[in-house]
Amino acid sequence: MNKVKILLLCVAFVFVSFRYGTEARHVIGGIQNKILAFYVDTKMALWEKIDEHINQQEEIQKLRAENQVLQKSAVLSIAFASKLNDLLKEHNTTGYHPNVQLVESIGYANLNDYGKVWLRFDDFNQSKIYGLLQKGYAAGIVVANDGHPQALLLSDPQSIFAVYVGESKMQGIVQGNRKEVLVKYISQWLLPQVGDEVVTSGLDGIFFEGIKVGVVSKVIEEESSKTVVVTPYVTPRVPAYMHVIKQN
């Protein structure tokens, strides 16, 4: 019985092919194209999933490696702080307790101003100014704006803190002008050079001494002082998370 049905279907197909050849081929071709399109879409979706999975695995491995480096740095920092405190105790000096806290950036304060960022910052004290770190480099400061924590990045004119320039520790003040990062008020008789490294001095109580800011790219002779242009180590892009320095 099944053989009879199959034979009848074949006869009908041949009849339709001869009688309605063009139309039948058109219908069959349309079905075939749909099947091929479905196959290609399915294949592409599968490869995207596989590629996404591979990328996730690579990202996990990368993060694990970075985590191991950070753990090692944390251990070394603790060991260094311990040795430093022992040395300070021998000289009857107060112990040194570096303290940093993770904060989250939640958006620019103004759409046309990329130098100011709102933060989610637990235990924020609006009477204090905090140093802001990105990847271990100085990235700006944190101040209160209407009682809320706001990050002023290096490019912002109100982001001001004390630094040293070069190995001779020439003193200056970092201040942005929205386009560049400058170190101003360097004494006229000092000789800053292109390539000198700029680090925090810690003299303002905002940062610890020695946190890297950037490298001098240009020296400007002023009437009564010198100003240098600094290429900062951190990029203008605002990451989701940064750290603030909480001085005691």
N, C-alpha and C positions, 0 to 999 in steps of 0.2 A: 504493500500500500504506500509506504514511504517512497519507494522507488518511482512509483507512478506519479506522486506529487512532485518529486524533483524533476522528472521528465517533463511534466506539464509546465513547470516554472521555466525551464530552459527554453521550451518551445515558445512560451509567451515572451520571454526576453528577446529571442531571435526575431519574433514577429514585430515587437515594439522597435527593435533596432532598425529593421528594414523599413517599417511603416513610418516611424517617427525618429529617424536616425539622428538628425541634428539636435532635436529637443532632448532625446534620451541621453545623448552624449553630454549635453549641457548640464542636465540634472546630475548625472553620475560624476561629471567633472567637478561640479559645485560641491557635492558631498565629499569627494576626494580632497579638495582644497581645504575644506573645513577640518577634515581628519588630520591633514598635514599641519594646518595652523595650530590645532589643538596639541599635536605632538611637539611642535617647535616651542610653543608656549610652556608646555609641561617640562620640556627639557631645560629651557632657560631658567624657569623657576627652581628646578632641582639644582642646577649648577649654582644659582645665586645662593641657595641655602647652604650648599657645600662650601662655597667661597666664604660666606658669612661665618660658618662654623670654623673654617681654617683661620680666618682673621681673628676670631675670638680667641682661639687657642694661642695664636702668636701674641695677641695683646696680653693674655693671662701670663704667658711666659715672660714677656717683657716686664710686666708689673711685678712679678715675683722676683726677677733679677733686681729691679729698682728697689724693691722692698728690702732685699738682702743688703744692698748698699746703704740704704737709709738706716737699717738696724745697726750695721757696723759703725756708721757715723754717730749714731745716738750713743752707742757704747763708748766710743772714743771720747765723745763730748762729756759724758758722765765721768769717765776716768780723768779727763783733763780738769773738770770742775773740782773733783775730789782732791787732786794734787794741788790745785791752786788754793783751795780752802785750807789745806794743811799748811801751805806756805804762809798764808795770811794769818793763821792762828799763831804761828811762831813769832810773828811780828805784832801780835795783839791787835789785829785788824779784823773788822767785821767780815764774815764769810760772803762769798760771791755765789749768788743763786740765779743763774740765767733762767728766764721763764718765758716761754712762747705759747701762744694759743691759736688753734685753728679757727679761722673765720670763713664765712661764705659770702661771696658777692651775689647780690640779688638784683642788680640792674643799675644802669646809669642814672645819675641824678637829673640830667637834662639830655634830651635826644641829640642836641647839637654840641654837647660838651663831653668829650671822652676822657676828661681828666678827673671827673668826680664820680664816685661809685658808692651806692648804698651797700651796707654790710649787715649780715646777721651775726651779731657779736654778743655772746653771753657775758654777763658780768661787766658790761661796758660802763666805765665811769666817765661821765661827760665833763668832769673837771680836769681830765688828763689828756695828754697828747701821746699817741702810741706810734712806734715805728712799724712800718709795714714791710713784710718780706714776701718775695716770690722766688721760689727755687733757691732759697738761701741768699739772695741778693736784695739790696735795698730797693723798694718799689715805690716809696712815698710815705705818707703819714696818715694817721686816723684821728679825726677831730669830731667834735659834736656839732651837729647842725639841727637846730630845733630839738635838741635833746637826743637825737638819733645818731648812731655811728656812721660817719661818712669818710670814705677813703679819698685822699687827695693824692693822685698819682704824680710821678716825677715831673710830668709836663705841666702840671697846674702851677700857676704863679704863687699860690698860697702854700704849696708844699715846700717848706723851708726847714733845713736842718744842717748841723755843722759837720764838716768833713776835713780830711787831710788829703793833700795832693802830693803824689810822688813819695820816694823813699825818705826824703828830708822832712816829711810831714808839714808841708806848707798849709796853713790854716785858711779855710774859706767857708762860704755858705752856699749850699745848693739851692737853686731856685729855677723853676721852669718858666718859659714864656709862651707856652702852648705849642710851639714848634720845636724848641730845643731845650736841652737840659744844660744849665749853666752853673759854674762855680764862681761866685763873685767875691769881691773884697779881699783878694789876695794882695799882700803887701807889694808895693811897687818895686822894691829892691830884690824880691825873690825871683827865681827863674823857672817857672813851670815849663815843661816841654811836652810836645806831642808824643803820646805813648805812655805818659805818666798814669799810674793807676790812682783812682779816687776811691777812698774808703771812708766810712763814718768815723768820726773822732770820739763820739760818746760824751763830748763836753757839754752837750745840751740836755742830757738825761733822757733823750728819746730813743737812741740806739745804743748798743754796745759799741765799743771801739773795734774797728777792723772789719766791719761788714762791707763787702765790695759794692760799689755803685756803678762804676764804668771806667772808661779810658779817655784821656784827653785827646781830642781830635783837632783842636784849634786854640791858639792863644791870642787874646785880644788886648791890646794896650789901651788902658783907660787913662784919664787925666791924672787921677791920684791913686789908682790901683790897677790890678790886672784881673781880667775875667777869662775863664777857659770854657770852651764848649766841650761837653762830655757825651760820648756815645755810651748809653747805659747798657748794662748786661741783660736787663729784662726787656721783653718785647712789649709794644703798646697794647697788645691784646690782653684783655682781662680774663684770667682763669676763673673757674668756679670757686676754687678754694685758695686761700693765702694764709699767712701767719702774721700775728701781731706780737710785738715785744711788750711784755707786761713787766715794767720795772717795779721794784719793791718801793 
